[in-house]
Amino acid sequence: METSKRRALGRGLEELFNNEPLDYNKIEEKIITTTPKDEVVELKISDLRSNPYQPRKVFDEKALEELASSIKEHGVFQPIIAKKSIKGYEIIAGERRVKASKLAGKETIPAIVRDFSDQEMMEIALLENLQREDLNAIEEAMAYKKLLTELKLTQDELATRIGKSRSHVTNMLGLLALPEEVKDMLMEDKISMSHARVLSKIEDADKVIKLAQRVYDENLNVRSLETLASGNELKKRNQNSKHFHKDNAYRYVEENLTDKLGTKVKVKQGKMEIFFANTNDLNRILEIMGMDSE
């Protein structure tokens, strides 16, 4: 398992981070601190291009001009990280410094050249998206799916590498099963992440769309949505108040398990109930609990 994991992630990044969660913000720092000064070279700015797996970013022009002024006076303090390609070099980290140096009229820039694979370049780009960008929930879930697919990781391995819990990864991926209309509502903040998690466990797409619209139109909370989703809308309206007074310790356990498993959990009188919507949802819960459904 460890061998296949190393092969999937690529030795360059694996050696840099060993068993630590991969952190885009530390990739540059780790490369610089582990590279001897005599390996820092001057590269022609005209030979540099962006990471091909990274969408072009919008850079703050005023901030670039300020950095360019600093570079004119003091030079570039920290080398960029680049990879040799067929035509010139691809920027792994430091694109802002490259742009500012070009504005400053520089023809070269100090750089450390590392031979990352295309797979690692893709992983770095995805990590940057995840850890630097203000992603919405669907974009985050899509980034997880791409990491799983492209790097052939399990959900456990992915969770470890990005420093998230397994349940977080599983619940985020579950959002991708939502109808497109509901995904749009989530991205537009018409429904919350908690609402979306409840809806993602329902297989009937038409029901999901109708419930999502009711959440928006009627400003329903998550508990009300859970009741509607389970078909028990009219139940428990006139229950005795004693049924709602629950031991604080039990409530704490319920809330934590609900968050971890992404489903409704009840604890009462020596009994715990875990709710699931269908077979797929049950398999998802069993997977989070580390149990094999087969």
C-alpha positions in Angstrom: 0.0 0.0 0.0 2.8 2.4 0.9 4.6 1.7 -2.3 1.6 2.4 -4.5 0.9 5.5 -2.5 4.4 6.8 -3.1 4.0 6.0 -6.8 0.7 7.8 -7.0 1.8 11.0 -5.2 5.2 11.1 -6.9 8.5 11.0 -5.1 9.2 14.8 -5.3 6.3 15.8 -3.2 6.3 12.7 -1.0 10.0 13.3 -0.1 9.3 16.9 0.7 6.4 16.2 3.0 6.9 12.6 4.1 3.8 11.9 6.2 2.7 15.5 6.7 -0.4 16.8 5.0 0.5 18.5 1.7 0.4 22.3 2.1 0.8 24.4 -1.0 2.0 27.3 1.1 4.9 25.3 2.4 6.0 23.7 -1.0 8.1 26.7 -1.9 9.5 27.1 1.6 10.5 23.5 1.8 12.2 23.5 -1.6 14.1 26.7 -0.8 15.3 25.5 2.6 16.5 22.1 1.2 18.3 23.5 -1.8 22.0 24.5 -1.6 22.7 28.1 -2.6 24.9 27.0 -5.5 21.9 25.3 -7.1 20.1 28.7 -7.5 20.3 29.7 -11.2 19.4 32.7 -13.2 16.6 32.0 -15.8 15.5 34.3 -18.6 12.1 35.7 -17.9 11.2 35.2 -21.5 11.7 31.5 -21.1 9.1 31.2 -18.3 5.4 30.2 -18.5 2.6 29.4 -16.1 1.9 26.0 -14.8 -0.2 24.6 -17.6 -2.6 22.8 -15.2 -3.3 26.1 -13.3 -6.0 28.4 -14.7 -4.7 31.9 -15.4 -5.1 34.2 -12.3 -6.0 37.8 -12.1 -3.2 39.7 -10.4 -3.6 43.0 -8.5 -1.9 45.5 -10.8 -1.2 48.1 -8.1 0.4 45.4 -5.9 2.5 44.2 -8.9 3.7 47.8 -9.5 4.7 48.1 -5.8 6.6 44.8 -6.0 8.2 45.9 -9.2 9.5 49.1 -7.6 11.0 47.1 -4.7 12.6 44.7 -7.2 14.1 47.6 -9.1 15.7 48.9 -5.9 16.6 45.7 -4.0 16.3 42.8 -6.5 14.4 39.6 -6.0 15.0 38.3 -2.5 13.5 34.8 -2.9 14.0 32.6 -5.9 11.1 31.2 -7.9 10.6 27.4 -8.4 10.5 26.2 -11.9 10.4 23.0 -14.0 12.3 22.4 -17.3 9.9 21.8 -20.1 10.1 21.3 -23.9 10.1 25.0 -24.5 11.8 26.8 -21.6 10.5 26.5 -18.1 7.1 26.2 -16.3 6.6 28.2 -13.1 5.8 26.0 -10.1 5.8 28.9 -7.5 6.5 32.6 -7.8 4.5 33.8 -10.8 3.8 37.1 -9.1 7.6 37.7 -8.7 8.0 36.9 -12.4 5.4 39.4 -13.5 6.8 42.1 -11.2 10.3 41.5 -12.4 9.2 41.8 -16.0 7.5 45.1 -15.1 10.7 46.2 -13.4 12.6 45.7 -16.7 14.5 42.6 -15.5 15.6 40.0 -18.1 16.4 37.2 -15.6 15.2 36.0 -12.3 16.8 33.7 -9.6 15.3 30.2 -9.7 15.5 26.7 -8.4 14.8 24.1 -11.0 13.0 20.9 -9.8 12.1 18.0 -12.0 8.4 17.5 -10.9 6.3 15.2 -13.1 3.2 16.4 -14.9 1.2 14.5 -12.3 2.9 16.5 -9.5 2.4 19.8 -11.4 -1.3 19.0 -11.6 -1.4 18.1 -7.8 0.3 21.4 -7.0 -2.2 23.3 -9.1 -5.1 21.6 -7.4 -3.6 22.1 -4.0 -3.2 25.8 -4.7 -6.9 26.0 -5.7 -7.9 24.3 -2.6 -5.7 26.1 -0.1 -5.4 29.6 -1.6 -8.6 30.2 -3.4 -12.0 31.1 -2.0 -13.7 28.1 -3.3 -17.4 27.3 -3.0 -18.5 23.9 -1.8 -19.1 22.4 -5.3 -15.7 23.7 -6.6 -14.0 22.1 -3.5 -15.8 18.8 -4.1 -14.8 18.8 -7.8 -11.1 19.4 -6.8 -11.3 16.5 -4.4 -12.8 14.3 -7.2 -10.0 15.3 -9.6 -7.3 14.5 -7.0 -8.9 11.1 -6.4 -9.2 10.3 -10.1 -5.9 11.7 -11.4 -3.7 10.5 -8.5 -5.5 7.3 -7.9 -5.9 7.9 -4.2 -8.4 6.4 -1.8 -10.5 8.8 0.2 -8.5 8.0 3.4 -5.2 8.8 1.6 -6.6 12.1 0.2 -7.9 13.2 3.6 -4.5 12.5 5.1 -2.6 14.4 2.4 -4.8 17.5 2.5 -5.2 17.5 6.3 -9.0 17.0 6.4 -11.1 14.4 8.1 -12.3 11.4 6.1 -15.9 12.4 6.8 -15.4 15.9 5.4 -14.0 14.5 2.1 -16.9 12.0 1.9 -19.6 14.5 2.6 -18.1 17.0 0.1 -18.0 14.4 -2.6 -21.6 13.5 -1.9 -22.6 17.0 -3.0 -21.6 16.2 -6.6 -24.6 13.8 -6.8 -27.0 16.8 -6.4 -29.0 18.0 -9.5 -27.4 20.9 -11.3 -30.2 23.3 -10.2 -29.5 22.5 -6.6 -25.7 22.8 -7.0 -26.4 26.3 -8.4 -28.5 27.2 -5.4 -25.7 26.1 -3.1 -23.1 28.1 -5.0 -25.4 31.1 -4.9 -25.9 30.7 -1.1 -29.6 30.1 -1.5 -29.2 27.0 0.5 -26.5 26.1 3.1 -23.9 23.4 3.1 -25.9 21.6 5.9 -29.1 21.7 3.8 -27.1 20.4 0.8 -25.7 17.5 2.8 -29.3 16.4 3.8 -30.5 16.7 0.2 -27.5 14.7 -1.2 -28.7 11.6 0.6 -32.0 11.6 -1.4 -32.0 9.6 -4.6 -35.1 11.1 -6.2 -33.8 14.1 -8.2 -37.3 15.7 -8.5 -37.8 15.5 -4.8 -34.4 17.1 -4.1 -35.2 20.0 -6.4 -38.6 20.6 -4.8 -37.2 20.4 -1.3 -34.3 22.8 -2.1 -36.8 25.3 -3.5 -38.9 25.0 -0.3 -35.8 25.6 1.8 -35.2 28.8 -0.1 -38.9 30.0 -0.4 -39.8 29.2 3.2 -36.4 29.8 4.9 -36.5 26.3 6.3 -33.9 25.2 8.9 -32.0 21.9 8.6 -34.1 20.1 11.2 -37.3 21.0 9.2 -35.7 19.8 6.0 -34.7 16.5 7.6 -38.3 16.0 8.7 -39.6 16.8 5.2 -37.0 14.5 3.6 -38.0 11.6 5.8 -41.7 12.2 5.1 -42.6 13.0 8.7 -43.6 16.6 8.2 -46.7 16.5 10.4 -45.3 14.3 13.2 -44.1 15.4 16.6 -45.9 18.8 16.4 -47.8 18.3 19.7 -45.4 16.1 21.6 -45.0 16.6 25.3 -42.1 19.0 26.0 -40.4 16.4 28.2 -39.4 14.5 25.0 -37.3 17.5 24.0 -35.4 17.9 27.2 -32.3 15.8 26.6 -29.3 15.3 28.7 -26.6 17.7 27.6 -24.0 14.9 27.2 -26.4 13.1 24.9 -27.0 16.2 22.9 -23.3 16.8 22.5 -22.8 13.2 21.3 -25.7 13.5 18.9 -24.3 16.7 17.4 -20.8 15.4 17.0 -21.9 12.1 15.4 -24.3 13.9 13.1 -21.5 16.1 11.9 -19.1 13.2 11.5 -21.5 10.9 9.8 -23.4 13.5 7.8 -26.7 12.1 8.9 -29.2 12.3 11.8 -28.2 10.5 15.0 -30.4 10.0 18.1 -29.1 8.9 21.5 -31.6 8.0 24.3 -32.0 5.6 27.2 -29.1 3.3 26.3 -29.9 3.2 22.6 -28.4 5.0 19.6 -30.2 5.4 16.3 -28.3 6.3 13.0 -30.6 7.3 10.2 -29.9 6.6 6.5 -31.9 7.5 3.4 -31.2 4.5 1.1 -28.6 1.8 0.4 -26.1 4.2 -1.0 -26.3 6.4 2.0 -25.9 3.4 4.3 -22.8 2.3 2.4 -21.4 5.9 2.7 -22.0 5.8 6.5 -20.4 2.4 6.9 -17.4 3.6 4.9 -16.9 6.5 7.2 -17.1 4.2 10.2 -14.4 2.0 8.6 -16.8 -1.0 8.0 -17.1 -3.0 4.9 -20.7 -3.2 3.6 -20.1 -6.4 1.7 
